[in-house]
Each structure stands twice: as C-alpha cells, then as structure tokens.
Amino acid sequence: MSKLTRKLIGATAAIAAIVAISAGSAWADDPKPNPNPECFRPWDESTKMISYPAKEPPYKLALVNGFAGNDWRIQMIQSTKAWAARPENAGLIEELKVVSTGADVAAQIAAIDNFIAAGFDAITFIAVNPTAFDAVIKRAERAGTILVPFDNILDTDKVFQVNQKQVEMEEIKSKYVWAELEKEGKTNGIRVLEVRGLPGNSVDRDRSIGMHNVFERDGVEIVTVVGNWDTGTVQKVTADALAAHEHFDAVASQHGGQGVINAFNDAGHPMVPMGLDGENGTRRMAVQNGIKFMSVTQAPAMSAVAMLGAVNLLQGYELPVLVSLPINHIAAEEIKEGVHYFPDLPASFNTGTGYPACFPPLTPDELFNQSSDNT
C-alpha cells in the first residue's frame, strides 16, 4: 500500500468519524430548523446537526485569518466585510473585527483566545492546521462563543464547519486532464506536474489526494512542487521544474495558474492539458494561449457563508455540523468571455464571488470598496 493510499484511507476515516458522531456542542433544547437547506447542505446523509442557545442581536463577530499572502485570501477578507456591510446584515452586527496572524498556529489560537476573552459571540477562521484546536474549542464552549472554521477545516465534530469537497475538486480537474491525454493517445510514459498549495493545510492535503487518485497509476510520473497558492511562487517553482525535467505532458495546479502559464511561455514549452484555478487572469490567459483546461473555482465568499452560518446559529437555528458547498467548474470548451472571465477586471480577481443558494453573489464594486487590512 502506498503512502498516499494510506493518507487517503486516513482522511476518509476522519471524515466518516466527523459526520457519524453526534455533534457534541448541540446545546439548544428546541432549535429552529435549518433556514436554508439549499445553502447549508449536509456533507452526506449521515451528517448530524448542531445548534446553540439563541442570543439577541446585535452580535460581536470576528474573522481570524492565518496566511494572508495571496489574492484568494485578500478577496476572502473583502468578502466577509462586503457581506457584513449589506443593509440586511449590518443591523445584526455590533462589531466586526478582522485579523491575519500568518502561518503560525500558536499566533492564530492566541488571537482566537483574545476574542473569546473579549466576549465575542462568534469567530470564523481558516485553520492553519487541522489538528491543534481542541483546547481552544473547549475554551470557546465554556465562554459561549461559537467557532466556525471554513476552507481549511478541523478534524473534529465539535463545531459547525463550512467547506467544499476538496478531494473532489482536484479529481474534477485531473479527470479532465487525463481524458485529454487519452484523446491524444498518451496513456504511458506520462510526466505530470503537480503544483501544491500551502503545506500543513487540510485543503492542500485533500486536493493532493484527489490529484493522485487520478494520476497515480502505472506509466505516470508525478513531479510535485510547492507553490503556496501564490502566483509568483508558482511561476518560480514551475520554471525550476521545467529546467530540471525539460518536458511535461500535463499540469494539475491547485492555485496560481497564471504562474504556470507564464513559466511555460518563458521556457518555450508547448502548452499541455491543465487543471487550473478560477482566477480571472488564469482563465483569460488559458483562453489566449489555447490551452485545454478545466477551471475549478472555490469562491473566496465562502468566508461570508461561514459568517452567515455563525449568525444563523446565534439566532438559534439548527445547521449541519459539516456543510458541503457546491463545486463550480468550467471547461475550455464551455468558457465565455464576459460570463466566466472578464477582460476589464484585474487578473487577480477570483471569478467566484458567492454562492447563489446562500445569498446574492457579491458584486465587484462591493468587494473593491473593502480592504483586506486588519480592522
């Protein structure tokens, strides 16, 4: 059994444990039913529900981000602020604080503890790693503070969490790429470049599992580089890989696809089938370069869905302990200018500005009117 297979089995078992055990923090005796089942969809049929005693608004809310070094994280913070600024939400919020603590898990936990001590009602966060938060979850529970991890979630069933099925996201990209290789008659002696994200995160871990589920087979060599979900870093590590290996038949990149395309162009390497992210510039460049690609979008506005869930829980509603948001994806053959990418918007703009089942998608103006600074 390969190391990756063991990781997959471990990750699958962890998810099963999360959804199969009843939610230990379900405190409310008579919760109100899920207010939006289309938005707050259970991870699977065995997912349990979670609720808390209702509190009267307005609420003190916080977002504790970790790593802040890429455009997705910037737009994620802007999404929370833009959602909170909408009139229907602003009246429910007494205070909204946003901080980014970097990739140090101790610093992130300290920031969460500070907000708990200050009497905040709910705290959303992207966890620096999935396993270090048991103690702070207990402290939050004692204080009556609701914690809502999203994106990089925790290996626990004790709090409400929002995510997409990250393994499936990378499988969608990789299956498309493999199908394109098959069309070209390339099924053996294949070299694939895997561009991973930020080490230590559950998202990076799960997406790599999804990629390997498709490409780990006889006749395929996988070359892995770490791009930190940052376009500049991705371009450098891709350029280094091209210099070392000279030729690749396909690419599966978690994020920073513009860097991949730039590196291929700089090296004079022919374009190959690629699995790419959903940034505006990535889609635009992929079209301009005639690449066969699958673009999968994880909307930064997941942060706003997490905050909406936190407010619903504070209002006494019952929600699934683990929510699976839909996966938006588009292939090269279907993509349209002005619909799926936009010539007049910045390259760094992420085309996923919301989840229509949860709330009307955020507009570019709403996002650009917000900063990503600590507040």
N, C-alpha and C positions, 0 to 999 in steps of 0.2 A: 504493500500500500504506500503511495507517495505521500510526502509531507503535505502537499496541497489537498489531497483527498482526506487526510486526517483533519486538516483545518476545516474543510467543508463539512465533514461529519460533526465536528465540534460546534461549528457555527449553527448548523441545523438543529442540533440538540439544544443549544442555548435558546434559540428562538422558540422551539417547542416548549421548553420549560417556562419561558416568559408568558406565553399565551395560554398554557394549560393550567397554571396555578391561579387560583382566585386572587384578585388584587387585594393586597394586604392593607392598602390605605383607603379602602372604601368605607368612609366614616358616616355618610349621611344615612339616616334611617329611612327617609321617604324621598328619594331624589326625583327630580323632574326628568322625563325621558329625553333621550338624545334629540337636540333641537334641529339637527341637520345630518341625517344618516347618509346623504349623498356625499357630504364633505368628510365627516368623521366616520369613515368606513373601517370596520374591524380588520385586523391583519389577516385573519382567517376565521373559519367557523367556530373555532374553539376559544377565540379571544374573549376574555372576561371584561366586565365593566368596572368603572371606578367613579366615585363621587365623593364630595366633601360637603360639610355643612354650609349652607348659603350665607353670604355676607352682604351687607348693604353697600352699594357703591357710594362714592367713587373709590377707586382702588389705586394702591401704590404698586406699580409694576416695574420690573427691571429685565433687561436683556444683558446677559454676561457672555460675551463672545470670547473665544480664545484667540486663535490665529487670525490676523487681520490683513494678511499680505497679498490678497488677490482681489480681482474685480468682483467675483461672486460674493465674497464676504462684505465688500463695500455695499453692493446693491442689496444684500440681505439686511444690513443695518438700516439702509434707507427705506426698505420695505416696511420694517417694523414702525419706523417713525411716520411714514406716509399713511399707513393703516390707522395708527393712533390719532392722526390729525383729522381724519374724516369726521364730519359732524356727528354721525351716529355712534361713533366710538369715543370721541373726545369727552363727552359728558359723563362717561363711565370712569374716566381716568383722572385721579387727583394728581399723580406724578408718574412720569416715565423716565427712568434712568437707563443709560446705555454705557457699558464699559467693554473694552477689549483688553485682555490680560496677557496675550501672547501664548506660546505653546507650552507654558509651564503649568502643569496640572495643579500644583500647590497654590499658585497665584490665582487660578480660576476658582478653586474651592474657597480660598480666603475671601475673594470678592463676593461669592455667594453667601458665605457666613456673615459678611458685613451687612448685606441687605436683609438677611434674616434677623440679625440683631437690631436693625433699624426699623423693624416692623413692617416690611414689605409684604404684600398679600400674595404675590406670585412672581416667580423668576423663571424666565426661559433661558436656555443656553445650548450651545453646541459643545458637547463634551470633548475635552482634549484627549481623553481616552475612555474606553467603555467600562472600566472596572474599579475606579478609585473613589466612587462617590457614596458608598454605603453609609459611612458615618454622617456625612452632611445630609443625606436623605432623612436619617433619624432625627437630626437636629431640626430640620425643617418641619418634620411631622410634629415634634413637640411644640414648636412655635406656631403651628397653624399656617405655615407658608406653603403654598403649592409650587412644586418644582415641575417644569416642563422641558425635558430635553427634546431636541429635534435634530434632524440630519445625522450627526454623529451621536447616536443614542447609546443608552446604557444597557448592560447585561443584567436587567432587573425587571421585576413586575410590580414594583412598589410605587411607581409614579406614572402619570399619563405621558405618553411619548408620541411624537409625530415623525413619520419618515416615509420614504418610498422604498420599494424592494430593490435594494442596491445590487444584489446579485443579478436580479432580472434585468436591471438597466444595462449592465455590461454584456449580458447574454444577448440582448436585442442587437446591440452594436456588432458583437462578434459573429453572431449568426448571419447577419447581412454580409459582413466581410467575407466569411467563409463561403457563402453562396456565390459571391462574385468571383472568388478564386476558382470555385468549381466550374463556373461558366468559362473561365479562361483555361480550363484543363489543368490547373495547378492543385494537386492534392498530395504531392510528395516532394520532399526536399524544399519545404517552405520555411522561410525565416520571417518571423513576425516580431515587430517592435511593440512592446507593451510599455506605455507611459503611465506610471502610477502617480498617486497623489501624495498627501502629507502622511508620513509614517506614523503609526500608532493610533490612527483613527479607525473606527469601525467601518466607515464608508470606504476608505481605501482598501481595507482588508476584504470587505464583501465584494467590492467591484473587481478586485483582482481574482477572487474566487470565480466570479461569473465569467471573466475572460478566459480563465484556464479551463472552465467547464467545457468550453467550445474548442479551444486550440490545443489543449494538452492531449495529443494523440501521436501515434507513430508517424514519422515523416515530417514533423513540425518542430522547428527550433524556435523557442521563445527567448528573445533578448529583452530584459527588463531594465528600465531606467526610472529614476525617481524625479518627478517634475514638480512636486509640492503644490500642484494645482495653480501654478504661476506661469504665465505665458513666457516670460523671459527665461525662467529656469528651464521650462520645457524646450525652448529653442536651443539652449546650450547643450542639454543632455542628449537631445536628438542629434544635434550636429556631431557630438562626440561619438555617438553610436554609429552614425554614418561613416565617420572617419575610421572607426575601428573595424567595421564589418562590410563597408562598401555597398552592400545591396540588401534591401528588404523587399519582401513580396506583399506585405500588408502592415497596417498600423492599427492598434487599439489604444486610444488615448483617453484617459479619464477626463481631463480638462486641459485647456491651453492649446487647443488645436491650431490656433494661428501660429504658435511657435513651431509646431510640427511642419506646417506647410512652408513657413519661411526657411526652415533648415533644409528641407528637401529642395527648394528652389535654389538656395545658396550653394548646395552641393551638386547641382545639376542632375539630381536623381529623378528619374521618371516618377510621375505620380502613380500611386498604387491605391487599392481599395482601403478605406479608412473608416474607423469608428470614432466619432468626434462629439464634442460638446455642443451646447446650444447658444454660445455667444454670437452676437450679431456679426462680428468680424470673421469668426470661424466659418459661419455659413456663407457669408459673402465671398471670402477667399476660396472656399471649396468649390463654389459655383464658377468663379472666374478661372480657376485652374482646371476645370473639367474633371474633378475627382468624383469617383463613385464612392459615395459616403452615406453613412447613417448618422444623423444628428439626434442625440437624446438630451432633452432639457430637464434639469432639476431646477425648478423655479426658486430663486432666492426668496420669493414671497412665502416660502414655507415658514419663514420666521413669523410672518403675520398670521398664518394659520395656527401656529403654536400659541401666539398671544390671544387669538380669538378663543382657542380651546381653554386657555387659562381663565379668561373672563367668564366663559360659559360654566366652568367648574365653580368659580367663585359665586355664580348666580344660583348654584345648586343643581345644575344639570348633570346627568349621568352620561359618561362617554366611554368608548372602548379604551382599555388600558394601553393599547398599541394601535395606532391609526396608520393605514396604508393609503397614501395619496396616489392618484393615477400617474402613470408614466407617459409623458408627452414625447413623441418621436416623429421624425420625418426623414424620408429617404431622398436621395438626389433626384430621383425620377419624379418626385411629387412637389418639390420645393418651389415656392413662388415669391418673387420679389414683391415687397410691399405687404406681404401676408406673413411670411415666415422669416424674412430678414429685411432690413431697412437701410437703403443707401445713405440716408441723411442722418442716421443716428450713429453715435460713437461705436467703434469696433468692440469696445469692452462691454457694451450694453448687452445684458442677458435677455434673450427673447422671451423667456418665461417670466411674465410679470404677475402671475397669480394662478389661482385655481378657481375657475368659474363656479364650481359647485359650492364653494365656500363663501365667496364674495366677488363682486365685480372686479376684474383684474385692475391693478394699479396702472395709471397712465404714466408715460414718460415724464410729463410735467410734474406729476405728483412726486415721482422719485427724484428728479433732478432738483426739486425745491428743498430736499433734505440732505443733510451732511452725514458722513459716516463717523464724525467725531464723537468722543466720549461726551456725554451730557449729564 
